[in-house]
């Protein structure tokens, strides 16, 4: 395993030359992993940012690389943690395979599309990642390869899947994992850190997305690696950071917010993704994908069969767009509007606190579209989208969940109160945008609609809506 010739070097624009273990290369060279070459990392953002053409493929390789680098850094700094080569290899595989379950246009598929044809169906792309990982291992006969490189099955396969999915919610009063004992709890914080969100998945996509979007990344993950160490808290070991790094971590969470504000939740990106999801709903039953045992699946059911899901990528967009099938006519028309930039028009948006949205009536969207009608426009001519952006912990200060250590005593973990950090920290860590779009863009009078939206917001104590390109109006005192 240590022979240099067995490793493969990948030249990456973000992390430079990455040297990957031969088992990782075996996984990368499977159809199930190669599928990620054709799934956009940022979904519809490519229609807004011309540079956002990167895919889940390169992101996954980057996360696998960083997972190994962090595990090795902890081992070098603290040999007493007894991190083994098996542990490191498992952590790398988890990083590599954590996104295997993404569907077309990444989060668009599981967050915007699936809930429409399958309402009430609880499903996350992480669920499909676990199924696809098992399918990848079995379909390509990798069990023997895994054993060849020192992994112990099924224990290590379970460990890898636990690092991707997180803890079993039913195991509340006991150690929720089976892959590794409690003394190695810190390993579960490397790929997907459920307690505080500081993990190598974010480190890669911050750096990679900023690079391709042309946005500056203020967080240096290599510096984080230098100061990361493991401390024990109430019988459980956590990855902690040096106390002097607290401002850098605030910068990290702010970078996350900035990416959502400027790219992931960009007003045009949001409506582009809504339109793609809308087209997928109309095309759902007309797309047939062959799965195992020659059974046929649709766009929304392909995720239930890994053989079919392997064939489902962003290519379905062009499949619909270039089809002459009359059953796909409506979906094709929507996608045609996307590629000709004739997307639904943003009329106005209001920026409010999440709590203000929570107290609205359960059917407030239908009520709003009903209030907007007039001037020849009907409720179905409007789209209302809600975007909530935060620092990663809803409206809580994310640093409250982070453990730190000091130079004086590197074995004792503690939280840092915000008053010790700065008096200039934000007091609110979450905001919600309510955006109103109109499907008709051929010159209908829209000022009346904006006025009705303004009145609707005033009646409910929400901030007065803003229109792009216009000076922001004076806000409602009640909406502050």
N, C-alpha and C positions, 0 to 999 in steps of 0.2 A: 504493500500500500504506500510505502514511502518512496518507491522508486520514481525518480523524476520523469522518466519517459512515459509513465502511465497517465500523467496528468495532462490536461488540455488547457491552453491559454486562450481566453476570450478578450479581445480588445474592445473595451466599452468606453463611450465618450464621457461617461460620468465617473466611473471608478478606475479607469485606466486598464492595465493588464490584470485580468482576474484568472488565477490558476485554480481550476476546478478538478475535484476528485473524479476518477474514472466512473464511479457509480453514478455521480451526478450527470456525467456526459451520457451515460446509457439512458437515463431518464429523459434528458433533453432530446435525444434522438428517437423518441417514440412519436407516433401520430397524435397521441393524446396531448402531448406537450407542444408539439409543433403547431397544433391547432391555434395556440395563443399568438402566433405570428399574425393572425387575421382577426384579432379582436382589439379594437382601439382602447388604449389605456384610459383616455378621457372622453369616451363616448362621442357625443355630438360636437365637442369643442373644436374638432378639426374643421368644422364649417364656420368657426369664428376666428380661431388662431391658425394660420396656415402652417405653423411649425409643429402643431400638436398632432403629428402623424405617428407617434410612437405607440407601441403595442404592449399588451400584457406579457409577451414573450421576453423582451429585454428587461422589463421591470422584474419579472420573476427570477431571472438569472441574477440580477443585481441584489435582490433580497437574499437569495441563497448564499451569495458571496459575503454580504455583510453579516449574515447570521453566523457564519463561520468565523469571521474576523472578530466579532464581539466575544464569542465563546473562547477563542484563543487568547484574546486580551485578558479576559478574566482568569484563565488558567495561568498565564504568565505572571500575573500580579498576585494571585492567590493559589498556589499549588495545593494548599490544604483543602480546597473545594473538591479535589479528586475528580475533576472533569476528565472523562476518558475520551479516547478517539471515537468510540462508539457514540458517546454523547454528542460530540462535535458533528459527526457525520449525520446523525439523526436531525440535529438542529438545522444543518444545511439543507437536507432534503425537505424539511418542513417549510423553510423559507422558499425553496425552489417551487414547491407544489401548492403553496397556500392559495393561489388564484386559479387553479385548474378548473374550478366550477363556474367561472364567469361565462355569461351568455353574450350574444351579439351586443356590441356597444357597451360592454361592461355593466355598470350599475343601472343603465337604462332598462336592461332586460329584467332584472329582478325587482327593481324599485318602481318603475313606471309602467312596464308592459304586463308582467305576470298578474298583478292585482286586478287588472281589467277583465281578462277572459276567465280568470279563476279567483273571484272574490272570496275572501275568507280563508284562502289557502295559504297557510303559513310555510314559507320557504325562504331560505337565504342562500346566496351563492356559496357560502361556506359548506352548506349541506352537500351541494353537488361536488365541491372540491374533495370531500371525503370519499364520495362514491367514485369519482373519476380517478382518484389516487389508487383505490383498491382495484378498479378496472384496469388501470395502466399497469399495475404490478402483475396482475393475473394474465392479462391479454398478451403481455410481452415476456412472460416467464421470468420475471425479475427476482422471484423468491430466491433462486439459487445464487444469483449475482449478489443479492443482499447478504446472504450467508457467507459467500466467498470473501466478502470484505469485512467480516467480523460482526455483522448485525445478528441479533438473536430474535427469531420470529416465534410467535406473533407479538412478543413484548415490544420490540422496537417499532413495529408497524403501528401498534396502538399508540405508542408515545408520539410518533410523528403526527398522527391524526389528532391527538389531544392538543398538540401545540398549535394546530391550525384552527380547531373548533373552539377551544377554551374549555372550562370546567363543566362537568355535568351538573345542571341546575338542581337536580333532585338530591345530590349529595351535599347537603347544607352543613351538617354537623360533623362531617368527617373529611378526611383528605379525598378530594374529588377525582384524583387521577390514579391510573393503574400502571402507566408506562414507567414512571420514576417515583421513588419514595419522597417523602416530605423534605428530607435534607437536600434534595436537589430542586426545590420549588423554583429557584431563580431561573432555571432553564426555560420555564414556561413563560418568562417575561421577555424573551429575546425576539421572537417572531411576531407575536400578537399579545401585547401587554395589556391584559384586561383591566388591571387595577388603575393604571394611570395613563395609558395610551402612548408611552414612550417606547418605541420599538423600531426594529430595523426596516419593517415595512414602510413606515412613515419616512424614515431617513432616506430610503431610496426614492420614494415618489416625490418628496419635497425637492430633492436635488434634480431628479430627472424631469419632473413636470416644469419646474422653474426654468431649466435649461431650454426645453422645447417651446415654452410659452414666451420666453424673453422677459421673464420676471426675476428680479434679484432674490436669491436665497440667503437669508441672514443667519441661518443655522449651520454650524460646522459639526457634522456627526463624528468626524475623526477626533476632534477635541473631546467630544463626549466619551468616546472609547478610552481616551487617556485617563479620564478621571472616574470612570465607572468601577465600582467594586461592590462586593456582596457583604451585607450585614444581616444579622439575625434580629428579627422583631417578633416577639411572642411565639417563639418556637418555629418560625418560618423565615426562610432566607429570601431577601429581596435585593434586586440590583439598585444600588444607591448612587447618588452623584455628589460630588464635592460641594460644600455649601457655597463657595464663591461662584459656582456655575448657575446659581438660581436665575440671574438675569438672562443668561443665554437660553435657559429653558423657557422663560417667558417669551423670548424672541421666537423660539421654535413654535410655540402655540399661536403666537401672532401670525407667523408665516402660514400656518394652517388656515387661520381665519382669512388672511389676505388671498390665498389661493381660491378659497370658496367664493369670496366676494368678487374677485376680479376674473375668475375663470370658470370654476365648477358651477357656480350659481349665476353666471353672467346672464343677463336678461335674454339675449339672443340664443345663447346655448340652451337655456331652459326651454324656450319655445321650439327650437329645433328638435330637441329630444322628445318633447311632447308630441310633435308631429310625426316623428319616426315611430314612436310607440302607438300612436293613433293608426298609422299605416299598417303596423304589424297586427293590430287587433282586426282590422278589416281583411288582412291577408291570411290570418291564422289558419282557418280551416282549408284554405286553398294551397297551402304549402304542405307537401307530403314528404316525410323523411323516413327512409327505411332503417329500422333498428335491428336488434337481435331477433332471430327466428323469423325474419322477413316481415315482422310486424311494422305497420306504418304509424308514424307520429306526426303531429302538427307542430307549429311554432311554439305553442304553449305547453305541449305535452312531451316534447323531445327531451326535456330535462329529466324526465322520469326513466329514461333508458340511455345508458352511457354510450352505447353503440351509435344511437341516433344523435345524441348530443355532441359527439365527437365531430359530426359533419356540420353542425350548426355554428356558423361564424358570421361576421359582418357581411360576408358575401351574399347573404340573403337580401340585403338592400338592393344590390344590382340585379339579383335574380328577379325581384319584383319589378324594378324599374325597367328592365329590358324584356319583360314577359309580354306576350300577346294574348295571354289568357284573359277572357272577359271577366272572370271571377275576381281578377286582381285589378280591375280598372280603377276602382275608388282608391285603393292603396297606391297604385301607380301615379295617380293624379296628385296625391299628397306629396309623394317623394319628388315628383317633377317640380313642384313648387319650391321644395328645399334646394334643389341644385340650380334653380334659376333665381334664387334669393327672393322669391315672392312669398316669404314666410309671414305668418300672422303678425300683425302690427301691435307693438306695445303702446297702449294708450296712456297709462300712468301707473305709478306704484306708490304705496305708502309704507313707511318704515316704522314698525312698532315693536313693542316688547312681546315676547311669546305669551305672557300672561294675559295680554289684551285680546289675543286671538282665542285663547282657551275659554274665555267667558262668553264668546259669541254663541249664538244658537247653533244647534247641531247641523242644521241645513243652511247655514249662512251663505254658502257659495251659491246655492240655488236662489236664495233670497236676493243676493247681490246681482246676479245676472238678470233676474226679473226686474230689479229696480233700474237696470241700465238700458232696458229696451226702449225703443222710440226712434224717431227719424228713419223709419224703414228697417230698423235692426231688431232682431228677435233674440231671446235669451240664448238660443243655440249658436248665435253668431259670436259669442264671447267665450273666452277661456280665462279662468281664474287660477293662477298658480301661486303656491305658498312656498317660500324658501326660508328655512331657518339656518342661521350661521352662528357658530360659537367657537370656543377655544378647545372643544373636545369633551367637555364635561357638562353639557347643557348650559345652565346659567351659573354654574359654580366655578370658582377659581380652580383651575386644574392643578396648580402647584400644591394645593392642600393635600393631594393624594400622593405626592412625591416624597420619598425619603432621601435625606442628605446625611453626610458625615463630615466631620471637621478634620483638619490637619492634625490637631492636637490628639484626637481620639478617633482613629479611622475604623474602630470596631463598633461604635455606638451610632445607631441610626436615629434620626429625629426629623420632625417637620419644622419648616421655617414659617413663622407668622408673617403675614403680608406687611405688617407695620415695620418689620425688620428689613424688608427689602427696599421699599420706596413708598413715599406718600403720593407718587404720581401714577400708581397702578390703576387700571380701569376698575370701576365699581360694578359695571355690568358686563357680563361675558357672553351674552347671547342677544341676537336680534332677529326679527322676522319681517320679511318683505311680502306684502300682498300685491301681486301684479295682475293687471287686467289687460288682456290682448283682444284684438278684434280679427276675426277670420277674413272679413272683407276688407280689401286694401285698394279698392278701385275708386276712391274719391268720395265716399259717403261723408256727410257732415259728422265729425267726431267731437267737436267742441261741446255739443250738448251731452254726449256720453260722459265726457270728463267732468262736466258740471254735476251730473247725477251721481257719479262716483264720489265726488267731493262732498256732496250733501249726505250721501250714505255714511261716509267716514265721520263727518261732523256729528251726525245723529248718534253715533256710537262712541264718541269720545276718542276716535283714532286720529293720528296725525293727518294733516291735510295732504292729499296725494301730490307727488311731484311729477312733472312732465319733462322728459329728456330735452335739454336744450333751452329750457326756460328757467328763469330765476326762481329759486325755491320760495314758496309763499310763507308768510308768517304762520307758525304752527299753532294749533289749538292748545290753549293752556291745559285742557283736560286730557290731551293726548300725549303730554310730555311723560 
